[in-house]
Amino acid sequence: MIGYALAFAYGCFGVAMLCCLYRVLRGPAIGDRVIALDTLTVNAIALLALFGIDRGTGIYFEAALLFAMLGFVSTVAYAKFVLRGDIIE
C-alpha cells in the first residue's frame, strides 16, 4: 500500500515541478520567476524526503536539510538583488 502512495506522491511532485519549471521559463515578471524557483526548491526537498522514505535510509533527509538551507539563502540573496541591484552593501 505504501508503494502506491509513494508512486502517487512522486507523480504529484513531478507534475508540480514541471509547472514550476514552466513558470520559471515563461514567467511574466521577475518576481514570478523568483517565487517559482523557491517553489521548485520546496518540491525538490519533498522529492528527496520521499526518496528517503522509499529507500529506507536517513542520508536523503540530511541532503534535503542541506538543500533547504541552500535554497533559503539563495532565494533571499536573489530577492535582495532584484530589489536593490546588489547583494553586498
KEZA-141836 format. One record per residue: residue number from 1; x, y, z of N, C-alpha, C in turn. Coordinates in Angstrom, 2 decimals. Layout:
REM residues N
{rec NUM {X Y Z} {X Y Z} {X Y Z}}
...
//
This chain:
REM residues 89
{rec 1 {0.81 -1.19 0.00} {0.00 0.00 0.00} {0.86 1.27 0.00}}
{rec 2 {1.98 1.22 0.73} {2.86 2.39 0.77} {3.49 2.64 -0.58}}
{rec 3 {3.67 1.58 -1.36} {4.23 1.72 -2.70} {3.32 2.55 -3.61}}
{rec 4 {2.02 2.32 -3.50} {1.07 3.10 -4.30} {1.06 4.57 -3.87}}
{rec 5 {1.12 4.79 -2.58} {1.13 6.16 -2.07} {2.40 6.90 -2.50}}
{rec 6 {3.53 6.20 -2.46} {4.78 6.82 -2.89} {4.77 7.10 -4.40}}
{rec 7 {4.23 6.19 -5.18} {4.15 6.41 -6.63} {3.25 7.60 -6.95}}
{rec 8 {2.13 7.71 -6.24} {1.24 8.85 -6.44} {1.91 10.15 -6.04}}
{rec 9 {2.64 10.13 -4.92} {3.33 11.33 -4.46} {4.45 11.73 -5.43}}
{rec 10 {5.19 10.74 -5.95} {6.21 11.04 -6.97} {5.58 11.72 -8.18}}
{rec 11 {4.45 11.20 -8.62} {3.77 11.78 -9.78} {3.29 13.19 -9.51}}
{rec 12 {2.70 13.41 -8.33} {2.20 14.75 -7.99} {3.33 15.76 -7.91}}
{rec 13 {4.41 15.42 -7.25} {5.52 16.36 -7.13} {6.25 16.54 -8.46}}
{rec 14 {6.25 15.51 -9.29} {6.84 15.65 -10.62} {6.05 16.65 -11.47}}
{rec 15 {4.73 16.54 -11.44} {3.88 17.49 -12.17} {4.05 18.90 -11.61}}
{rec 16 {4.12 19.02 -10.29} {4.31 20.33 -9.68} {5.65 20.94 -10.09}}
{rec 17 {6.69 20.13 -10.19} {7.99 20.65 -10.61} {7.96 21.08 -12.07}}
{rec 18 {7.23 20.36 -12.90} {7.10 20.77 -14.30} {6.35 22.09 -14.43}}
{rec 19 {5.31 22.26 -13.62} {4.57 23.54 -13.64} {5.47 24.69 -13.17}}
{rec 20 {6.26 24.45 -12.15} {7.17 25.50 -11.67} {8.25 25.80 -12.71}}
{rec 21 {8.74 24.78 -13.36} {9.74 24.99 -14.41} {9.17 25.81 -15.56}}
{rec 22 {7.92 25.56 -15.91} {7.26 26.35 -16.94} {7.18 27.82 -16.52}}
{rec 23 {6.84 28.06 -15.24} {6.73 29.43 -14.75} {8.09 30.11 -14.69}}
{rec 24 {9.14 29.35 -14.41} {10.49 29.93 -14.42} {10.87 30.35 -15.84}}
{rec 25 {10.55 29.53 -16.80} {10.94 29.82 -18.18} {10.05 30.88 -18.83}}
{rec 26 {8.77 30.90 -18.51} {7.82 31.78 -19.18} {7.18 32.80 -18.24}}
{rec 27 {7.80 33.07 -17.11} {7.22 34.00 -16.15} {7.07 35.40 -16.72}}
{rec 28 {5.93 36.05 -16.46} {5.75 37.40 -17.00} {6.63 38.44 -16.32}}
{rec 29 {7.01 38.21 -15.08} {7.82 39.19 -14.35} {8.90 38.44 -13.57}}
{rec 30 {9.89 39.20 -13.11} {11.00 38.59 -12.38} {10.55 38.05 -11.02}}
{rec 31 {9.56 38.71 -10.42} {9.04 38.22 -9.13} {8.40 36.85 -9.25}}
{rec 32 {7.69 36.62 -10.36} {7.09 35.31 -10.58} {8.16 34.23 -10.72}}
{rec 33 {9.25 34.58 -11.34} {10.33 33.61 -11.52} {11.02 33.28 -10.20}}
{rec 34 {11.18 34.29 -9.34} {11.79 34.04 -8.03} {10.91 33.12 -7.20}}
{rec 35 {9.62 33.38 -7.19} {8.69 32.53 -6.43} {8.66 31.12 -7.01}}
{rec 36 {8.70 31.01 -8.33} {8.70 29.68 -8.96} {9.97 28.91 -8.61}}
{rec 37 {11.12 29.59 -8.56} {12.36 28.91 -8.16} {12.30 28.45 -6.72}}
{rec 38 {11.71 29.27 -5.85} {11.58 28.88 -4.45} {10.65 27.68 -4.32}}
{rec 39 {9.56 27.68 -5.05} {8.63 26.56 -5.01} {9.26 25.30 -5.62}}
{rec 40 {10.08 25.48 -6.64} {10.80 24.36 -7.22} {11.75 23.74 -6.20}}
{rec 41 {12.37 24.58 -5.39} {13.26 24.09 -4.33} {12.48 23.28 -3.29}}
{rec 42 {11.31 23.78 -2.91} {10.49 23.07 -1.93} {10.04 21.72 -2.49}}
{rec 43 {9.68 21.68 -3.77} {9.28 20.41 -4.38} {10.46 19.44 -4.46}}
{rec 44 {11.65 19.94 -4.72} {12.83 19.07 -4.76} {13.13 18.51 -3.36}}
{rec 45 {12.93 19.31 -2.34} {13.12 18.84 -0.97} {12.12 17.74 -0.65}}
{rec 46 {10.88 17.93 -1.09} {9.86 16.90 -0.87} {10.21 15.61 -1.60}}
{rec 47 {10.74 15.73 -2.81} {11.14 14.52 -3.55} {12.30 13.81 -2.86}}
{rec 48 {13.24 14.58 -2.31} {14.33 13.94 -1.56} {13.80 13.21 -0.34}}
{rec 49 {12.84 13.80 0.35} {12.26 13.14 1.52} {11.50 11.87 1.11}}
{rec 50 {10.77 11.95 0.02} {10.07 10.76 -0.47} {11.04 9.66 -0.88}}
{rec 51 {12.13 10.04 -1.50} {13.13 9.05 -1.90} {13.76 8.41 -0.66}}
{rec 52 {13.96 9.20 0.40} {14.48 8.65 1.65} {13.51 7.66 2.28}}
{rec 53 {12.23 7.97 2.21} {11.22 7.04 2.72} {11.21 5.76 1.89}}
{rec 54 {11.30 5.94 0.58} {11.26 4.79 -0.33} {12.46 3.87 -0.13}}
{rec 55 {13.63 4.42 0.03} {14.84 3.63 0.19} {15.10 3.19 1.63}}
{rec 56 {14.46 3.85 2.59} {14.61 3.45 3.98} {15.93 3.86 4.61}}
{rec 57 {16.51 4.95 4.14} {17.77 5.43 4.69} {17.63 6.90 5.08}}
{rec 58 {18.45 7.34 6.01} {18.35 8.70 6.51} {19.23 9.71 5.80}}
{rec 59 {20.09 9.27 4.91} {21.02 10.19 4.25} {20.28 11.19 3.36}}
{rec 60 {19.16 10.78 2.81} {18.40 11.68 1.93} {17.73 12.80 2.73}}
{rec 61 {17.41 12.54 3.98} {16.83 13.57 4.83} {17.88 14.64 5.16}}
{rec 62 {19.10 14.21 5.36} {20.18 15.18 5.59} {20.45 15.99 4.33}}
{rec 63 {20.39 15.34 3.18} {20.56 16.06 1.92} {19.43 17.06 1.72}}
{rec 64 {18.21 16.69 2.10} {17.07 17.60 1.99} {17.25 18.81 2.90}}
{rec 65 {17.80 18.60 4.08} {18.05 19.70 5.00} {19.10 20.66 4.44}}
{rec 66 {20.17 20.13 3.89} {21.19 20.98 3.26} {20.63 21.74 2.06}}
{rec 67 {19.82 21.06 1.28} {19.21 21.70 0.12} {18.25 22.80 0.55}}
{rec 68 {17.55 22.60 1.67} {16.63 23.63 2.18} {17.41 24.87 2.63}}
{rec 69 {18.51 24.66 3.31} {19.32 25.82 3.75} {19.88 26.57 2.56}}
{rec 70 {20.39 25.85 1.59} {20.93 26.49 0.40} {19.84 27.21 -0.40}}
{rec 71 {18.67 26.61 -0.50} {17.55 27.23 -1.20} {17.08 28.50 -0.53}}
{rec 72 {17.03 28.50 0.80} {16.61 29.70 1.53} {17.59 30.84 1.31}}
{rec 73 {18.86 30.57 1.46} {19.88 31.61 1.31} {19.89 32.14 -0.12}}
{rec 74 {19.76 31.27 -1.10} {19.79 31.73 -2.49} {18.54 32.54 -2.83}}
{rec 75 {17.39 32.18 -2.28} {16.17 32.94 -2.53} {16.27 34.33 -1.92}}
{rec 76 {16.78 34.41 -0.71} {16.94 35.72 -0.07} {17.93 36.58 -0.83}}
{rec 77 {19.05 36.00 -1.25} {20.04 36.76 -2.00} {19.50 37.23 -3.34}}
{rec 78 {18.77 36.38 -4.02} {18.21 36.75 -5.32} {17.15 37.83 -5.18}}
{rec 79 {16.31 37.72 -4.15} {15.29 38.75 -3.92} {15.94 40.08 -3.57}}
{rec 80 {17.00 40.05 -2.78} {17.70 41.29 -2.45} {18.36 41.90 -3.68}}
{rec 81 {18.88 41.06 -4.56} {19.46 41.55 -5.80} {18.41 42.19 -6.69}}
{rec 82 {17.23 41.59 -6.76} {16.16 42.14 -7.59} {15.69 43.48 -7.04}}
{rec 83 {15.60 43.58 -5.72} {15.09 44.83 -5.11} {16.11 45.96 -5.13}}
{rec 84 {17.36 45.66 -4.83} {18.34 46.73 -4.64} {19.41 46.81 -5.72}}
{rec 85 {19.63 45.77 -6.47} {20.62 45.81 -7.52} {21.97 45.25 -7.12}}
{rec 86 {22.24 45.09 -5.84} {23.48 44.46 -5.38} {23.17 43.61 -4.14}}
{rec 87 {24.00 42.66 -3.90} {23.76 41.74 -2.77} {24.51 42.21 -1.53}}
{rec 88 {25.74 42.60 -1.69} {26.56 43.03 -0.57} {26.59 44.54 -0.54}}
{rec 89 {26.23 45.10 0.59} {26.19 46.56 0.72} {27.48 47.09 1.26}}
//
